[in-house]
């Protein structure tokens, strides 16, 4: 009887220790404070197709069409497509979202974000490996990566100290400034561009005026030097818009009967092409941003041999037949 009681006590102590060990944290893992579930990436591919469709619909409502990574509508529909046997709802949704995904790729390329462009381009390939725009976008991404690599090499070379020094007693001569390399940096507001089928709007931007030349210093009396020459100010003007492209109306906004506008800032290159497109503001926020940036990258201006910084407002107006949200 005494031995039986001892065995029972030992078993009770062992069970108590096992229970305590299950509740204790594992070695090397520290308990973290509670985190809001909305701040964590939602798992993709761990639920059934119905749940993934619901998450994709919520992502579209939150304007998370293609980003952030792992929590966007495109990736949810891609995961749902794998779960579906014969239902083609996810594939149909992906085909509708593919144009906006291509716009997002062009937007990332325009702002020089090569990693984000590569991520979005991989989603395009997952939707359709034979998409017609894939070769062009891959070539643009490769060119951007090469350009950034060459720029980094030039900056590293420029940071190296110069091995030559000016001769003793001689002041360094400043490099001459050419008037033809002046850069217009003052942004100007131009005429808005509407998404409805209308006549192409012309750019009515105000160019930056050159600073007045300072008067030349009169030579001393009796001096034999040649008369001073007053440099003339180089007049700059805003280049004319040669190629205007109507923006693509976002499908969610078209279905909801929404109208709005987006202001973009960009740089006109000496050959008339547009680079460095950036979104300034939009109403309502997040709805027309990608379409406005994408259409700005396709504009073409008159070649002036100079760089101009401009702004334009892209208007999104529903056609007459869609004006009631119908």
C-alpha positions as CSV (number, residue, x, y, z in Angstrom):
1,X,0.0,0.0,0.0
2,X,2.8,2.4,0.9
3,X,4.6,1.6,-2.4
4,X,1.4,2.2,-4.4
5,X,1.0,5.6,-2.7
6,X,4.5,6.6,-3.6
7,X,4.0,5.6,-7.2
8,X,0.8,7.7,-7.4
9,X,2.6,10.7,-6.0
10,X,5.5,10.3,-8.5
11,X,3.0,10.1,-11.3
12,X,1.1,13.1,-10.1
13,X,4.3,15.2,-9.9
14,X,5.4,14.0,-13.4
15,X,2.0,15.0,-14.9
16,X,2.3,18.4,-13.2
17,X,5.7,19.0,-14.6
18,X,4.6,18.0,-18.1
19,X,1.7,20.4,-17.9
20,X,3.9,23.2,-16.7
21,X,6.4,22.4,-19.5
22,X,3.7,22.8,-22.2
23,X,2.7,26.2,-20.9
24,X,6.3,27.5,-20.6
25,X,7.9,29.2,-23.6
26,X,10.4,27.2,-25.6
27,X,14.1,28.0,-25.1
28,X,15.4,30.7,-27.4
29,X,11.9,32.2,-28.3
30,X,10.8,35.3,-26.6
31,X,7.1,36.1,-26.2
32,X,6.1,39.1,-28.3
33,X,3.3,41.6,-27.4
34,X,-0.1,41.3,-29.1
35,X,-0.1,42.7,-32.7
36,X,-3.0,43.9,-34.6
37,X,-4.0,41.3,-37.2
38,X,-4.4,44.0,-39.9
39,X,-0.7,44.9,-39.7
40,X,0.4,41.3,-40.5
41,X,0.5,39.9,-44.1
42,X,-2.5,37.7,-44.8
43,X,-1.5,34.2,-45.8
44,X,-1.9,33.4,-49.4
45,X,-2.8,29.9,-50.5
46,X,-3.7,28.5,-47.1
47,X,-7.5,28.8,-47.4
48,X,-10.1,27.6,-49.8
49,X,-11.0,29.4,-53.0
50,X,-14.1,31.0,-51.4
51,X,-12.1,32.7,-48.6
52,X,-9.4,33.8,-51.1
53,X,-12.2,35.4,-53.2
54,X,-13.4,37.3,-50.2
55,X,-10.0,38.5,-49.3
56,X,-9.4,39.6,-52.9
57,X,-12.7,41.6,-52.9
58,X,-11.7,43.3,-49.6
59,X,-8.3,44.1,-51.1
60,X,-10.0,45.8,-54.1
61,X,-12.2,47.8,-51.7
62,X,-9.1,48.9,-49.8
63,X,-7.3,49.9,-53.1
64,X,-4.8,47.1,-52.6
65,X,-5.0,45.9,-56.2
66,X,-1.3,45.0,-56.8
67,X,0.5,45.9,-53.5
68,X,1.7,45.4,-50.9
69,X,3.4,42.1,-51.6
70,X,1.3,39.2,-50.2
71,X,-1.7,41.2,-49.4
72,X,-3.1,42.3,-52.8
73,X,-6.0,41.2,-54.9
74,X,-3.8,39.8,-57.8
75,X,-2.0,37.4,-55.5
76,X,-5.2,36.3,-53.8
77,X,-6.8,35.5,-57.2
78,X,-3.6,33.7,-58.3
79,X,-3.9,31.5,-55.2
80,X,-7.6,31.0,-55.7
81,X,-7.0,29.9,-59.3
82,X,-4.8,27.1,-58.0
83,X,-7.6,25.9,-55.6
84,X,-10.3,26.0,-58.3
85,X,-10.9,22.8,-60.3
86,X,-13.3,24.0,-63.0
87,X,-14.6,27.4,-61.8
88,X,-13.0,30.2,-63.8
89,X,-13.9,33.1,-61.6
90,X,-10.4,33.7,-60.5
91,X,-9.0,33.6,-64.0
92,X,-11.6,36.0,-65.3
93,X,-10.8,38.4,-62.4
94,X,-7.1,38.2,-63.2
95,X,-7.7,39.0,-66.9
96,X,-9.6,42.2,-65.7
97,X,-6.8,43.2,-63.4
98,X,-4.0,42.5,-65.8
99,X,-4.1,45.9,-67.6
100,X,-3.8,47.7,-64.2
101,X,-0.9,45.5,-63.2
102,X,0.8,46.5,-66.5
103,X,0.2,50.1,-65.6
104,X,1.7,49.5,-62.1
105,X,4.8,48.0,-63.8
106,X,5.2,51.1,-66.0
107,X,4.7,53.3,-63.0
108,X,7.5,51.5,-61.1
109,X,9.8,51.8,-64.1
110,X,9.0,55.5,-64.5
111,X,10.0,56.3,-60.9
112,X,13.1,54.1,-61.2
113,X,12.0,51.4,-58.7
114,X,13.6,48.4,-60.3
115,X,12.9,45.9,-57.4
116,X,9.2,46.7,-57.4
117,X,9.0,46.6,-61.2
118,X,10.6,43.1,-61.1
119,X,8.1,41.9,-58.5
120,X,5.1,43.2,-60.5
121,X,6.5,41.8,-63.7
122,X,6.7,38.3,-62.1
123,X,2.9,38.6,-61.3
124,X,2.3,39.5,-65.0
125,X,4.1,36.3,-66.0
126,X,2.2,34.2,-63.5
127,X,-1.1,35.5,-65.0
128,X,-0.1,34.9,-68.6
129,X,3.4,33.8,-69.7
130,X,2.6,34.9,-73.3
131,X,1.4,38.4,-72.4
132,X,2.2,40.7,-75.4
133,X,3.7,43.4,-73.1
134,X,6.1,41.0,-71.3
135,X,9.1,41.3,-73.8
136,X,8.8,45.1,-73.9
137,X,8.6,45.5,-70.1
138,X,11.4,43.0,-69.5
139,X,13.6,45.0,-71.9
140,X,12.7,48.2,-70.1
141,X,13.5,46.7,-66.7
142,X,16.9,45.4,-68.0
143,X,17.7,48.9,-69.3
144,X,16.7,50.5,-66.0
145,X,18.9,48.1,-64.1
146,X,21.8,48.7,-66.4
147,X,21.3,52.5,-66.2
148,X,21.3,52.4,-62.4
149,X,24.4,50.3,-62.3
150,X,26.3,52.7,-64.7
151,X,25.1,55.6,-62.6
152,X,26.5,54.0,-59.4
153,X,29.8,53.4,-61.1
154,X,30.0,57.0,-62.3
155,X,29.2,58.3,-58.8
156,X,31.9,56.0,-57.3
157,X,34.4,57.4,-59.8
158,X,33.4,61.0,-59.1
159,X,33.8,60.5,-55.4
160,X,37.5,59.5,-55.9
161,X,40.0,62.3,-55.1
162,X,41.6,64.0,-58.1
163,X,45.3,63.2,-58.5
164,X,46.2,66.6,-60.0
165,X,46.6,69.9,-58.2
166,X,46.8,73.4,-59.7
167,X,50.3,74.8,-60.2
168,X,51.9,76.9,-57.5
169,X,50.9,80.6,-57.8
170,X,48.1,79.9,-60.3
171,X,44.4,80.0,-59.4
172,X,42.2,77.3,-60.8
173,X,40.2,78.3,-63.8
174,X,36.5,77.7,-63.5
175,X,34.9,75.6,-66.2
176,X,32.9,77.6,-68.8
177,X,29.1,77.5,-68.5
178,X,27.3,76.9,-71.8
179,X,24.0,78.7,-72.2
180,X,22.6,75.8,-74.2
181,X,22.7,73.5,-71.1
182,X,20.4,75.6,-69.0
183,X,17.7,73.6,-67.2
184,X,14.2,74.9,-66.6
185,X,13.3,73.9,-63.1
186,X,10.2,76.0,-62.4
187,X,7.1,73.7,-62.6
188,X,4.0,75.2,-64.2
189,X,0.3,74.2,-64.3
190,X,-1.0,73.2,-67.7
191,X,-4.4,72.6,-69.2
192,X,-6.2,69.5,-67.8
193,X,-6.6,66.3,-69.8
194,X,-9.9,64.5,-69.7
195,X,-10.4,60.7,-69.9
196,X,-13.6,61.1,-72.0
197,X,-13.3,61.1,-75.8
198,X,-12.6,64.8,-76.5
199,X,-10.1,66.9,-78.4
200,X,-6.5,66.7,-77.2
201,X,-5.8,69.4,-74.6
202,X,-2.8,71.6,-75.3
203,X,-0.1,72.4,-72.8
204,X,-0.4,75.9,-71.6
205,X,2.5,76.0,-69.2
206,X,4.4,79.1,-68.1
207,X,8.1,78.6,-68.7
208,X,10.7,79.9,-66.3
209,X,12.3,83.2,-67.4
210,X,16.0,83.6,-67.5
211,X,17.6,85.9,-65.0
212,X,18.5,89.4,-66.3
213,X,22.1,89.7,-67.3
214,X,24.2,92.0,-65.0
215,X,25.6,95.1,-66.7
216,X,29.2,94.9,-67.8
217,X,31.8,96.7,-65.9
218,X,33.1,99.7,-67.8
219,X,36.8,99.5,-68.6
220,X,39.2,102.0,-67.0
221,X,40.0,105.2,-69.0
222,X,43.1,104.7,-71.1
223,X,43.0,101.0,-70.9
224,X,43.8,99.1,-74.2
225,X,41.7,96.1,-73.4
226,X,38.9,95.0,-75.7
227,X,35.4,96.3,-74.8
228,X,33.4,94.0,-72.4
229,X,30.7,91.8,-73.9
230,X,27.3,91.5,-72.1
231,X,26.0,88.0,-72.3
232,X,22.5,87.7,-73.7
233,X,19.8,85.9,-71.7
234,X,18.6,82.7,-73.3
235,X,14.9,82.8,-73.7
236,X,13.1,79.5,-72.9
237,X,9.6,78.5,-73.8
238,X,7.4,75.6,-73.0
239,X,7.5,72.9,-75.6
240,X,4.3,72.0,-77.5
241,X,2.5,68.8,-76.8
242,X,2.8,66.6,-80.0
243,X,1.5,63.2,-78.9
244,X,-1.5,63.1,-76.5
245,X,-2.9,59.8,-75.3
246,X,-6.2,59.4,-73.5
247,X,-5.8,57.7,-70.1
248,X,-7.3,54.3,-69.3
249,X,-10.4,54.6,-67.1
250,X,-9.9,52.3,-64.0
251,X,-12.4,49.5,-64.1
252,X,-13.4,49.7,-60.4
253,X,-14.1,53.4,-60.8
254,X,-16.1,52.9,-64.0
255,X,-18.2,50.3,-62.3
256,X,-18.8,52.5,-59.3
257,X,-19.6,55.5,-61.4
258,X,-16.7,57.5,-59.9
259,X,-15.1,60.6,-61.4
260,X,-12.0,62.4,-60.3
261,X,-8.7,63.8,-61.3
262,X,-4.9,63.4,-60.6
263,X,-2.1,65.9,-60.9
264,X,1.3,64.7,-62.1
265,X,4.7,66.3,-62.3
266,X,7.2,65.2,-64.9
267,X,10.4,66.2,-66.7
268,X,10.5,66.8,-70.5
269,X,13.8,65.6,-71.9
270,X,15.7,67.4,-74.7
271,X,14.3,65.0,-77.3
272,X,10.7,65.6,-76.1
273,X,10.2,62.4,-74.2
274,X,8.8,62.3,-70.6
275,X,10.7,61.0,-67.7
276,X,10.5,61.1,-63.9
277,X,6.7,61.1,-63.6
278,X,5.5,61.6,-60.1
279,X,2.0,61.9,-58.6
280,X,1.4,65.2,-56.9
281,X,-2.2,64.8,-55.8
282,X,-5.4,62.9,-56.7
283,X,-9.1,63.0,-55.9
284,X,-10.3,60.6,-54.6
285,X,-6.9,59.3,-53.4
286,X,-5.7,56.0,-54.7
287,X,-8.3,55.5,-57.5
288,X,-6.8,57.2,-60.6
289,X,-3.1,57.4,-59.5
290,X,-1.8,54.5,-61.6
291,X,-3.7,55.5,-64.8
292,X,-2.6,59.1,-64.6
293,X,1.1,58.2,-64.1
294,X,0.9,55.6,-66.9
295,X,-0.6,58.0,-69.5
296,X,1.9,60.8,-68.6
297,X,4.8,58.4,-69.5
298,X,3.4,58.1,-73.0
299,X,3.2,61.8,-73.8
300,X,5.5,63.3,-76.4
301,X,6.5,67.0,-76.6
302,X,8.4,69.2,-79.0
303,X,12.2,68.6,-78.9
304,X,13.9,71.9,-77.7
305,X,17.3,70.6,-76.7
306,X,16.6,71.5,-73.1
307,X,15.1,70.0,-70.0
308,X,11.7,71.3,-68.8
309,X,9.8,70.5,-65.5
310,X,6.1,70.7,-65.9
311,X,2.8,69.7,-64.2
312,X,-0.5,68.6,-65.7
313,X,-3.9,67.6,-64.3
314,X,-5.5,64.5,-65.8
315,X,-9.3,64.6,-65.5
316,X,-11.4,61.4,-65.4
317,X,-15.0,62.0,-66.5
318,X,-17.5,59.3,-67.2
319,X,-19.0,59.2,-70.7
320,X,-22.6,60.4,-71.2
321,X,-23.9,56.8,-71.1
322,X,-22.2,56.0,-67.8
323,X,-23.0,59.3,-66.1
324,X,-25.5,57.8,-63.6
325,X,-23.3,55.0,-62.5
326,X,-25.1,52.8,-65.1
